[in-house]
Amino acid sequence: MTELNKEQEQFQTPEPCLVKVQLFEGPLDLLLHLIKKNDLDIYDIPIAKITEQYIEYLEFMKVLNLQFAGEYLVIAAELSLIKSKMLLPKPVIEEEEEDPRAELVRRLIEYQVYKDAAADLVGRDVLGRDVFKREYIDNSFEQDEEVELIPVDLWSLIEAFRDFYQRRSYLWAEEISYEAESISIEDKIEQVIARLHAQPQIKFEELFDDCSSKFDLVITFLALLELARTENVDVVQDSPESAILITYSGEVESGSF
């Protein structure tokens, strides 16, 4: 049994997780995220590399016990098929065969066009709702400078947690106490909100300061995802390289989760 499978078995719960990935994004979003992350040419996608990374994301989502729609598995199978076609020796024929990636590229570009158009429509009245500004003091000039904080997308957030999890999870024992196992997402959501009421803005990694086990790490992250999905917290950063900030922005109604 691989280490990843052991992790997955460790965090398996009797009831399915309430956080559904398809409510955030779709499989084409994940592909576009990987293309952007690796600074790739969308017309010349290295399928082997993208397929490996895509499957790694799905495996980690299983570790988190996230529910995701079958479309993710369909795309995974499609990527594997394209990969196998590109590995096969090309027959000597007079007419040039179509690139196996062509149809996927066409769908990605079409999806990106619609996504950009939707973002443009939503973004026309975005300031103060999805984009936030804070004052930044530059002491060298002794004047205030506004720094725009941009929303963090789902895949960047999962990637940030995966990196954090891999760096820090070794600090806790493999065994999970009964008390830790009994904590539900609803309980953890209340704890996170209480933390944010006391400290309105915290860094992403500070959210896990009180975690006592790997299970606690995961359940805390799932609570954050649900709060972000229901727009009760804003997850933002200055730039892709800067610290991720979490701010409470709403009121959770009783029974919402």
Long-range contacts (C-beta under 8 A, 24 or more apart in sequence): 4-59, 4-60, 4-63, 7-63, 7-214, 8-59, 8-62, 8-63, 8-65, 10-174, 10-176, 10-214, 10-215, 11-63, 11-64, 11-65, 11-214, 11-215, 11-218, 12-65, 13-65, 16-65, 16-67, 17-64, 17-65, 17-66, 17-67, 17-185, 17-222, 18-185, 18-222, 18-226, 18-257, 19-66, 19-67, 19-185, 19-222, 19-225, 19-226, 19-229, 20-66, 20-67, 20-68, 21-61, 21-66, 21-67, 21-68, 21-69, 21-72, 21-154, 22-67, 22-68, 22-69, 22-71, 23-229, 24-154, 24-225, 24-229, 25-153, 25-154, 25-155, 26-69, 26-71, 27-71, 27-72, 27-74, 27-75, 28-75, 28-107, 28-108, 28-111, 29-115, 29-153, 29-154, 29-155, 30-54, 30-57, 30-72, 30-75, 30-155, 31-75, 31-104, 31-108, 32-108, 32-111, 32-112, 32-115, 33-153, 33-155, 33-156, 34-155, 35-108, 37-159, 42-105, 42-108, 42-109, 43-105, 45-101, 45-104, 45-105, 47-79, 47-82, 47-83, 47-86, 47-100, 47-101, 48-83, 48-86, 50-79, 51-76, 51-79, 51-80, 51-82, 51-83, 54-79, 57-155, 57-158, 60-158, 60-162, 61-158, 63-218, 64-158, 64-218, 64-221, 64-222, 65-218, 65-222, 66-222, 78-104, 79-104, 130-234, 131-236, 132-234, 132-236, 132-247, 147-238, 148-238, 149-236, 149-237, 149-238, 149-245, 150-236, 150-237, 150-238, 150-239, 151-234, 151-235, 151-236, 152-235, 152-236, 152-237, 152-244, 154-225, 156-240, 157-224, 157-225, 157-228, 157-235, 157-244, 160-204, 160-244, 161-221, 164-204, 164-205, 164-208, 165-214, 165-217, 165-218, 168-208, 168-217, 169-214, 169-217, 172-211, 172-212, 172-213, 172-214, 172-216, 172-217, 173-213, 174-214, 176-213, 176-214, 176-215, 177-213, 180-212, 180-213, 180-215, 180-216, 181-215, 183-216, 183-219, 184-219, 185-219, 185-222, 185-223, 185-226, 185-257, 186-257, 188-219, 188-220, 188-222, 188-223, 189-223, 189-226, 189-227, 189-252, 189-257, 191-223, 192-220, 192-223, 192-224, 192-227, 192-233, 193-227, 193-232, 193-248, 193-252, 196-233, 196-246, 196-247, 196-248, 197-248, 200-247, 200-248, 201-245, 201-246, 201-247, 202-245, 202-246, 203-243, 203-244, 203-245, 203-246, 204-235, 204-243, 204-244, 204-245, 204-246, 205-243, 207-246, 226-257, 227-252, 230-256, 230-257
